[in-house]
Amino acid sequence: MNDETCAPSGVTLGDTAFGYTLSLIGGKYKMLILYALAENTVLRHNELKRHLGGIAFKTLSVVLKELEADALIVRKEYPQVPPKVEYSLSSKGASLIPVLHTLCEWGERHQPA
């Protein structure tokens, strides 16, 4: 790594690459959703809800819309009754998985016993 910091002083965090990355994956559920989609390839809304446990239906819907707006996931809707919607990682979202694995490995090394 070079001598420059990812979050230099005197610069608003939101104006840095670090701030941008945090805006995409920050929050209680975004990383968990990305992981679930990485492990399962394609999931429907209720399947994601089961993976995440106590998340409210509306909260999951909002987070999925944010991830889709940030082009991290792909929403595919099938024109049928009842409606069928599936979610999967986009290539941009898949490119974050190694970063999430690194965070996981860090946690494994530093988590109290």
VENDAJO-V767718 format. One record per helix or strand. SS is the DSSP state (a for helix, b for strand). FROM is the first residue (numbers start at 1). LEN is the number of residues. Records with the same first field share a line. If there is no record, write none. Layout:
SS=FROM-LEN, FROM-LEN
//
This chain:
a=13-3, 17-9, 30-11, 45-8, 57-13, 91-4, 97-14
b=42-3, 73-6, 84-6
//
